[in-house]
Amino acid sequence: MPGPTLRPLRLSLRQRRLLDLLARRHRSSQQLLRRLQIVRLAADGANNDQIARQLRCHRETACTWRARWQAGTACLEAAEAEGASQSQLLRLSEAILADEPRAGAPATFSPESLVRIVALACEDPQTTGRPISHWTPRELADEAGRRGIVVSISPRSVGRFLKGGRSQTPPEPLLAQRQPCRPGGVSSAGGSGV
């Protein structure tokens, strides 16, 4: 059973040129190039099944990007009418064809919790009453739970935080950057330059 017949997308001459510019740019991603191809084929009159066959993608993919371009056309035409510059129109075209934000899982640990765990690692473990000479990830995880810094945390997560792995929560580093190593492998703080 054939699907509904779709009207070809309307592309102004300027919009076609913008799509060509985006396609020729070296920094355009493969995703963007695929979406540009879908829009061009839809503007040339191809239906979603034809686009999917020609580009070897799912029909739903063709349908999604056709609909997204149709929804963004009014905004693009309004920007053109207002005399937007070519770079503004390029950014707007890219935004129309960009992925929408995805939900994802919420962050498990707050930046404050991570900072408090790192601060805990800087304390002398003997002041906490623990019979150890240095912190291990397991001891830090236990102490963080005992102090109520976090409800629970695995030793492996503590180890990742301390080894410089970035958490998903803060986009910037939690600690000051290490000092550059001096010749000979010794940092300016006196430790090894690893």
WOHURA-V690111 format. One record per backbone hydrogen bond with DSSP energy under -1.0 kcal/mol. CO is the residue of the C=O (numbers start at 0). NH is the residue of the N-H. E is the energy in kcal/mol with one decimal. If there is no record, write none. Layout:
# WOHURA-V690111
{{CO,NH,E} {CO,NH,E}}
This chain:
# WOHURA-V690111
{{11,15,-2.4} {12,16,-2.0} {13,17,-2.3} {14,18,-2.6} {15,19,-2.2} {16,20,-2.5} {17,21,-2.6} {18,22,-2.1} {19,23,-1.8} {20,24,-1.2} {28,32,-2.2} {29,33,-2.3} {30,34,-2.2} {31,35,-2.5} {32,36,-2.1} {33,37,-2.0} {34,38,-2.2} {35,39,-2.6} {36,40,-2.7} {37,41,-2.5} {38,42,-2.4} {39,43,-1.5} {40,45,-2.4} {41,8,-1.0} {41,44,-1.2} {46,50,-2.4} {47,51,-2.6} {48,52,-2.4} {49,53,-2.6} {50,54,-2.8} {51,56,-1.8} {57,61,-1.6} {58,62,-2.5} {59,63,-2.7} {60,64,-2.2} {61,65,-2.0} {62,66,-2.4} {63,67,-2.5} {64,68,-2.0} {65,69,-2.4} {66,70,-2.5} {67,71,-1.7} {68,72,-1.2} {71,75,-2.2} {72,76,-3.0} {73,77,-2.3} {74,78,-2.1} {75,79,-2.2} {76,80,-2.5} {77,81,-1.7} {78,83,-2.4} {79,82,-1.4} {84,88,-2.3} {85,89,-2.4} {86,90,-2.2} {87,91,-2.3} {88,92,-2.6} {89,93,-2.5} {90,94,-2.4} {91,95,-2.1} {92,96,-1.6} {109,113,-2.0} {110,114,-2.4} {111,115,-2.4} {112,116,-2.2} {113,117,-2.4} {114,118,-2.6} {115,119,-2.3} {116,120,-2.0} {119,122,-1.1} {123,126,-1.5} {124,127,-1.1} {124,129,-1.2} {125,128,-1.1} {129,131,-1.7} {135,139,-2.7} {136,140,-2.4} {137,141,-2.3} {138,142,-2.6} {139,143,-2.8} {140,144,-1.9} {141,145,-2.4} {142,146,-2.5} {143,148,-2.1} {153,157,-2.0} {154,158,-2.5} {155,159,-2.2} {156,160,-2.3} {157,161,-2.2} {158,162,-1.7} {159,164,-2.0} {181,184,-1.6} {184,192,-2.3} {185,181,-2.3} {186,189,-1.8} {190,186,-2.2}}
